[in-house]
Amino acid sequence: MSSRELLEHRRSPGRVVAVIGGVLALLLGAGAALAVWLLPPVLAGTPRERLTASDAAVTVHDAATSATVTLGEGWLLLGVGPFLPADAQTLVSPDDAYRLVLTLEPAARPSDAAAPTSPVALDPEALGALLARTGGATSTDAASTGTGSSGAAGVTAEWSHETLVSGATVSYADVVHGGRTTTVALVVPPHPPAGAPALALVATVATADAARYRTVTADLAATAAVTRRPSGTPTPDGSIPAARGGRDER
């Protein structure tokens, strides 16, 4: 068949429909892939509900550990959809100035390697990874997606420690990055089993307001209850309030 005949040869309607269908399927697939990539961070920052109880409890958990923090009325829970992790919750204070991420942190280790019972801390790489996945002061991502950043840079911080009346210990560190300051509080129950995660409160505010809101983080840490979940325990629904306790400075 000559070139002229090829150019003049008409394709059958069925073949044309098949080609168009293939192109449409390719475009739909690309659009779906883009949506799957974009949706998780967008949904993670979408307001879900405003807490209305004065002692509303918010729970995070994994297969073996459950942790609850009690908040007051007016806090806004963020995150909707099927992509949310069970081991993290993001909230905004009633005045919209203070952003809090509650999550379980398995990388917490004794601050003194020679003393296994010493208060916990995070090494620079683990702290950088925690800030990256929670949108802390060194991160440009303002939404918690529950996914870690394997390329997170190490962040050096000075840790302080205190013991609650309940016997739990809390380790604090501040990370300042320009106009934002993030306070990380790690709560560990008394006599935790080896390898148990700490509850991390990752609180971010404007640097100018950081000192004023530091007591908010301390008060929230004082309400924390961290427990081990026996095998077969039903998934917590986050409705059980945690007992409040005072703090005893160490």
Rosetta blueprint (number, residue, H / E / L):
1 M L
2 S L
3 S H
4 R H
5 E H
6 L H
7 L H
8 E H
9 H L
10 R L
11 R L
12 S L
13 P H
14 G H
15 R H
16 V H
17 V H
18 A H
19 V H
20 I H
21 G H
22 G H
23 V H
24 L H
25 A H
26 L H
27 L H
28 L H
29 G H
30 A H
31 G H
32 A H
33 A H
34 L H
35 A H
36 V H
37 W H
38 L H
39 L H
40 P H
41 P H
42 V H
43 L H
44 A H
45 G L
46 T L
47 P E
48 R E
49 E E
50 R E
51 L L
52 T L
53 A L
54 S L
55 D L
56 A E
57 A E
58 V E
59 T E
60 V E
61 H E
62 D L
63 A L
64 A L
65 T E
66 S E
67 A E
68 T E
69 V E
70 T E
71 L E
72 G L
73 E L
74 G L
75 W L
76 L E
77 L E
78 L E
79 G L
80 V L
81 G L
82 P L
83 F L
84 L L
85 P L
86 A L
87 D L
88 A E
89 Q E
90 T E
91 L E
92 V E
93 S L
94 P L
95 D L
96 D L
97 A L
98 Y L
99 R E
100 L E
101 V E
102 L E
103 T E
104 L E
105 E E
106 P L
107 A L
108 A L
109 R E
110 P E
111 S L
112 D L
113 A L
114 A L
115 A L
116 P L
117 T L
118 S L
119 P L
120 V E
121 A E
122 L L
123 D L
124 P H
125 E H
126 A H
127 L H
128 G H
129 A H
130 L H
131 L H
132 A H
133 R H
134 T H
135 G L
136 G L
137 A L
138 T L
139 S L
140 T L
141 D L
142 A L
143 A L
144 S L
145 T L
146 G L
147 T L
148 G L
149 S L
150 S L
151 G L
152 A L
153 A L
154 G L
155 V L
156 T L
157 A L
158 E L
159 W L
160 S E
161 H E
162 E E
163 T E
164 L E
165 V L
166 S L
167 G L
168 A L
169 T E
170 V E
171 S E
172 Y E
173 A E
174 D E
175 V E
176 V E
177 H E
178 G L
179 G L
180 R E
181 T E
182 T E
183 T E
184 V E
185 A E
186 L E
187 V E
188 V E
189 P L
190 P L
191 H L
192 P L
193 P L
194 A L
195 G L
196 A L
197 P L
198 A E
199 L E
200 A E
201 L E
202 V E
203 A E
204 T E
205 V E
206 A E
207 T H
208 A H
209 D H
210 A H
211 A H
212 R H
213 Y H
214 R H
215 T H
216 V H
217 T H
218 A H
219 D H
220 L H
221 A H
222 A H
223 T L
224 A L
225 A E
226 V E
227 T E
228 R E
229 R L
230 P L
231 S L
232 G L
233 T L
234 P L
235 T L
236 P L
237 D L
238 G L
239 S L
240 I L
241 P L
242 A L
243 A L
244 R L
245 G L
246 G L
247 R E
248 D E
249 E E
250 R L
